[in-house]
Amino acid sequence: MKKRYLVGGVIVVVFLVIGGLSFLNSSVEYATLSKAEKSGKKVQVTGKWVQDMSTHYDTQNNTFTFYMKDEDDRVAQVVLEGAKPNNFDIATSVVAKGRYEEGAFYASEVLTKCPSKYEGNPEGQHPDEIKKSSL
């Protein structure tokens, strides 16, 4: 009977260790491009697409390349494994997940934030006031 408890306890401990390691490997912190370059870890970098610089999709390697400027105004080339994300051309900001290697940020995923039709209007008018003035 004690042998069963011992085997069961070992199995539970093994699963707890595997679960803990999986959680640590899946957590990705936000960083700037400079911090990403220094750390060498997988991080998330928030920034804006630099529209003045070229973008390119390589069909043979299935990579999309663009330039991004982070919150510290540092610009870096981003190489995404895959096609250009949806709504990339109208995105107000991008979040790239990946590692900084060999002078570029290699992203496994790029998320785009697009302008919302539900955001407030620039004049600061209430929506009811806009409706009344347009009648």
C-alpha positions in Angstrom: 0.0 0.0 0.0 2.8 2.4 0.8 4.5 1.7 -2.5 1.4 3.0 -4.3 1.5 6.3 -2.3 5.2 6.7 -3.1 4.7 6.1 -6.8 1.7 8.5 -6.9 3.6 11.2 -5.0 6.5 10.9 -7.5 4.2 11.3 -10.4 2.5 14.3 -8.9 5.9 16.0 -8.2 7.0 15.3 -11.8 3.9 16.9 -13.3 4.2 19.9 -11.0 7.8 20.4 -12.1 6.9 20.1 -15.8 4.0 22.5 -15.4 6.2 25.1 -13.6 8.8 24.9 -16.3 6.2 25.3 -19.0 4.8 28.3 -17.3 8.2 30.0 -17.0 9.0 29.3 -20.6 5.6 30.7 -21.9 5.8 34.0 -20.0 7.1 36.8 -22.3 7.9 40.2 -20.9 7.7 43.6 -22.7 10.9 45.3 -23.6 12.5 48.0 -25.7 14.6 47.1 -28.7 17.8 47.9 -26.7 16.7 45.7 -23.8 15.8 42.9 -26.3 19.2 43.1 -27.9 21.0 42.9 -24.5 18.9 40.1 -23.0 18.8 37.6 -26.0 15.5 36.3 -24.5 12.2 36.1 -26.3 10.4 39.4 -25.5 7.5 41.5 -26.8 8.4 44.9 -28.3 5.7 47.6 -28.8 6.3 50.2 -31.5 5.1 51.8 -34.7 5.7 50.7 -38.3 8.1 53.1 -40.0 6.2 53.6 -43.3 9.1 55.6 -44.9 11.3 52.5 -44.9 10.8 49.5 -47.2 8.8 46.4 -46.5 9.4 43.1 -48.3 7.8 39.7 -48.5 10.1 36.8 -49.4 8.1 34.0 -50.9 10.8 31.4 -50.8 11.6 31.8 -47.1 8.0 32.9 -46.2 9.2 35.9 -44.3 7.9 39.5 -44.1 10.4 42.2 -43.3 9.6 45.8 -42.1 11.1 48.5 -39.9 9.7 49.3 -36.5 10.4 52.3 -34.1 10.0 51.6 -30.4 9.1 53.9 -27.5 12.7 55.0 -27.2 12.7 56.1 -30.9 15.1 53.3 -31.8 14.5 51.8 -35.3 15.2 48.1 -36.1 14.5 45.7 -38.9 11.8 43.2 -38.0 11.8 39.8 -39.8 8.5 38.0 -39.3 8.2 34.2 -39.9 5.2 34.3 -42.1 3.0 36.6 -44.2 2.2 40.2 -43.6 -0.4 40.5 -40.8 -4.0 41.5 -41.5 -4.6 45.2 -41.3 -0.9 45.9 -41.1 -1.2 48.9 -43.5 -3.7 50.7 -41.3 -2.2 49.8 -37.9 -1.5 52.5 -35.4 0.9 50.3 -33.5 2.4 46.8 -33.6 3.6 44.3 -31.0 6.3 41.9 -32.1 7.2 38.8 -30.2 10.6 37.3 -30.8 14.3 37.7 -30.2 16.9 40.2 -31.3 19.7 38.4 -33.2 22.3 39.4 -35.7 21.3 43.0 -36.0 17.6 42.4 -36.5 14.5 41.5 -34.4 13.3 38.0 -35.5 9.6 37.8 -34.7 7.5 34.7 -34.5 4.3 36.7 -34.1 3.2 40.3 -34.9 0.0 41.8 -33.5 -1.5 45.0 -35.0 -3.6 47.6 -33.2 -5.9 49.4 -35.6 -7.7 52.7 -35.1 -11.1 52.1 -33.6 -14.3 53.6 -34.8 -15.4 53.7 -31.2 -12.6 56.1 -30.0 -13.6 59.7 -29.2 -13.6 62.3 -31.9 -10.7 64.8 -32.2 -12.9 67.9 -31.5 -14.0 66.5 -28.2 -17.7 66.9 -29.1 -20.3 64.5 -27.6 -21.7 62.2 -30.3 -25.2 63.6 -29.8 -23.9 67.1 -30.5 -22.4 65.9 -33.8 -25.7 64.3 -34.8 -27.6 67.6 -34.0 -25.1 69.8 -35.9 -25.3 67.6 -39.0 -29.1 67.8 -39.3 
